[in-house]
């Protein structure tokens, strides 16, 4: 079968296994790639909520990543929880120094429970330092609303938000519609989840898959961004990578099981 592409995830740890780096590793391995990781924050959470976090220092983050880059040829990178401006700045610096592919940036801001996962002061740094080097930025609707300051109620609103976010410098933006309550997104059909991809060429692609109303799920954004990175690492185009990744996540949502007292982990 040949060597597996090596996918690097730079993100936080969810000890309950539903989101963050654990979700990334499960996804990368399931898609027949090899996972490498660097931890930005150790969170204290379960399926019901986030109870705190111990953010890693810039020095600890650098000490994790440098040996990986000295040993492996990285095929693709995704970023997840980057909780502080200092961490974001260091990640951007590592990309400027190293021979790394442009990352899939999942702008993680809040957990499914609503708990904040990024310092408010770090949002501007995320837009100014990381978005301009991103291959694709993957906000869900609440994240896109926070980044743009505009409400999103329709697919046309998603397209406008993607254009605004791409204006921060990213090559492409994928606005994910799965967080919108079923039937509330104008322009979508009953029973479907719609994501909108705006590429650097200005081309817009809509991805429509069945919406499985299983209740709150935990880790869908992490899983999707890890899947996109995995497919990019395997040489697929961005459109094909998003198409395959959305199919993978849709199936994981359909099969999600009630393991704890809160949201369903994938």
C-alpha positions in Angstrom: 0.0 0.0 0.0 3.0 2.3 0.4 3.9 4.7 3.1 1.1 6.6 4.8 1.2 10.4 4.4 2.1 12.1 7.7 -0.5 14.6 9.0 0.5 17.0 11.7 -2.2 18.2 14.1 -1.5 21.3 16.3 -4.4 21.5 18.7 -5.7 21.0 22.3 -6.4 17.7 24.2 -9.9 16.7 25.2 -9.2 13.9 27.8 -12.7 12.5 27.2 -11.7 11.7 23.6 -14.5 13.4 21.7 -12.8 16.4 20.3 -9.3 17.9 19.8 -6.2 15.9 19.1 -7.8 12.6 20.1 -10.5 13.1 17.5 -7.8 14.2 15.0 -5.7 11.1 15.6 -8.7 8.8 15.3 -9.7 10.4 12.0 -6.2 10.6 10.5 -5.6 6.9 11.3 -9.0 5.8 10.0 -8.2 7.5 6.7 -5.0 5.6 6.4 -2.6 8.4 7.2 -0.1 8.6 10.0 -0.8 11.2 12.8 1.8 13.4 14.4 0.7 15.9 17.1 1.7 19.0 19.1 -0.4 20.0 22.1 -1.4 23.6 22.6 -3.6 23.1 25.7 -4.6 20.4 28.0 -8.3 20.9 28.7 -10.4 19.5 31.5 -13.6 18.5 30.0 -16.1 15.7 29.2 -19.2 15.5 27.0 -21.1 17.9 29.2 -18.7 20.8 29.5 -15.2 22.4 29.9 -14.0 22.8 33.4 -10.7 24.5 32.8 -7.5 24.3 30.8 -3.7 24.4 31.2 -2.4 26.2 28.1 1.1 25.2 27.0 3.9 27.8 26.8 5.4 28.8 23.5 8.6 27.0 24.6 6.8 23.7 25.2 5.0 24.0 21.9 8.2 24.6 20.0 9.9 21.7 21.8 7.2 19.4 20.6 7.2 20.5 17.0 10.9 20.9 16.2 11.8 17.2 16.6 8.9 16.2 14.4 10.0 18.5 11.6 13.6 17.3 11.9 12.4 13.7 11.5 9.3 13.6 9.2 8.2 15.0 5.9 4.8 16.4 6.7 2.2 15.9 4.0 -0.5 18.2 5.5 -1.1 20.2 8.7 -4.3 21.1 10.6 -4.6 23.5 13.5 -7.3 23.4 16.1 -7.5 25.0 19.5 -4.9 27.9 19.6 -5.9 29.5 22.9 -3.6 32.5 23.2 -2.1 35.2 21.0 1.4 34.0 21.9 0.6 30.4 20.7 -0.9 31.7 17.5 2.1 33.9 16.8 4.5 31.0 17.4 2.6 28.7 15.1 2.7 31.3 12.4 6.5 31.7 13.0 7.0 27.9 12.7 5.2 28.0 9.3 7.4 30.9 8.1 10.6 29.1 9.1 9.8 25.5 8.0 9.0 23.7 4.8 5.4 23.0 5.8 2.3 22.9 3.6 -0.3 25.6 4.2 -2.5 24.5 7.0 -6.2 23.6 7.3 -7.2 26.1 10.0 -10.1 25.2 12.2 -10.8 28.5 14.1 -11.8 26.8 17.3 -13.6 29.3 19.6 -16.1 27.5 21.7 -16.8 23.9 22.7 -20.2 22.3 21.9 -21.1 23.2 25.5 -20.6 26.9 24.8 -17.4 27.2 26.8 -14.8 29.5 25.3 -11.6 27.9 24.0 -9.7 31.0 22.9 -8.9 34.3 24.7 -10.8 37.2 23.2 -7.6 39.2 22.7 -6.3 36.3 20.5 -9.0 36.6 17.8 -7.3 39.5 16.0 -4.0 37.6 16.1 -5.7 34.6 14.6 -7.0 36.7 11.7 -3.8 38.7 11.2 -1.2 36.0 11.6 -2.7 32.6 10.8 -5.4 33.2 8.2 -3.0 34.7 5.6 -1.0 31.4 5.6 -4.0 29.1 5.6 -4.9 26.7 2.7 -8.4 26.8 4.0 -10.2 28.1 7.1 -13.2 26.1 8.3 -15.5 28.1 10.6 -19.0 26.8 11.6 -21.8 29.3 11.5 -21.3 30.7 15.0 -17.6 31.1 14.4 -18.2 32.8 11.1 -20.7 35.2 12.7 -18.1 36.0 15.4 -15.4 36.5 12.8 -17.5 38.8 10.5 -19.8 40.5 13.0 -22.8 39.6 10.8 -25.7 37.2 11.3 -26.0 34.2 9.1 -29.5 33.0 8.2 -29.1 31.8 4.7 -26.8 30.1 2.2 -26.2 33.6 0.6 -25.2 34.9 4.0 -22.7 32.0 4.3 -21.2 33.0 0.9 -20.9 36.6 2.0 -19.3 35.5 5.3 -16.8 33.3 3.4 -15.8 36.3 1.2 -15.3 38.5 4.3 -13.1 35.8 6.0 -11.2 35.2 2.8 -10.5 38.9 2.8 -8.3 38.3 5.9 -5.9 36.5 3.5 -6.8 32.8 3.5 -6.6 30.9 0.2 -10.0 29.4 0.7 -12.8 29.4 3.3 -15.3 26.6 4.1 -18.3 27.9 6.1 -20.1 24.9 7.7 -23.9 24.9 8.0 -24.4 21.9 10.2 -24.7 24.0 13.4 -27.9 25.7 12.0 -31.1 24.1 13.4 -32.7 21.8 10.8 -34.8 23.7 8.3 -33.7 27.2 9.6 -31.1 27.8 6.9 -32.7 29.7 4.0 -31.8 28.1 0.7 -31.4 24.6 2.1 -33.8 21.8 1.6 -35.4 19.9 4.4 -33.2 17.2 5.8 -29.9 18.4 4.4 -26.7 20.0 5.9 -25.0 22.5 3.6 -21.4 23.7 3.6 -20.1 26.5 1.3 -16.5 26.5 0.0 -15.1 29.7 -1.5 -11.8 29.1 -3.3 -9.0 31.5 -4.2 -10.2 31.6 -7.8 -13.6 32.9 -6.5 -15.3 29.6 -7.3 -18.0 28.6 -4.9 -19.0 25.0 -4.3 -22.0 23.9 -2.2 -21.7 20.5 -0.4 -25.1 19.0 0.5 -25.4 15.9 2.6 -28.2 14.4 4.7 -28.7 16.0 8.1 -28.9 13.4 10.8 -30.7 15.0 13.8 -29.0 12.9 16.5 -28.8 15.8 19.0 -25.7 17.7 20.0 -22.5 16.1 18.7 -19.0 16.6 20.1 -15.9 16.9 17.9 -17.5 17.2 14.4 -15.4 20.3 13.5 -12.1 18.7 14.6 -13.0 15.5 12.7 -13.8 17.4 9.5 -10.7 19.5 9.5 -8.5 16.5 10.2 -10.2 14.6 7.4 -9.7 17.5 5.0 -6.0 17.6 5.9 -5.8 13.8 5.5 -7.3 13.9 2.0 -5.1 16.9 1.0 -2.1 14.9 2.3 -3.1 12.1 0.0 -2.9 14.4 -3.0 -6.6 15.3 -3.5 -7.7 18.7 -4.7 -9.4 20.9 -2.1 -12.8 20.4 -3.5 -12.4 16.6 -3.6 -10.8 16.7 -0.1 -13.8 18.6 1.3 -16.3 16.4 -0.5 -14.7 13.2 0.9 -14.3 14.7 4.4 -17.9 15.8 4.6 -19.0 12.4 3.6 -16.8 10.8 6.3 -18.1 13.2 9.0 -21.8 12.7 8.0 -21.4 9.0 8.4 -19.7 9.4 11.8 -22.6 11.6 12.9 -25.1 9.0 11.8 -23.3 6.4 13.8 -22.6 8.6 16.9 -23.3 6.8 20.2 -24.5 8.1 23.6 -21.4 7.4 25.7 -21.6 10.0 28.4 -24.2 12.4 29.9 -23.8 15.2 27.3 -23.1 15.6 23.6 -22.4 12.6 21.5 -18.7 12.0 20.6 -18.0 10.9 17.1 
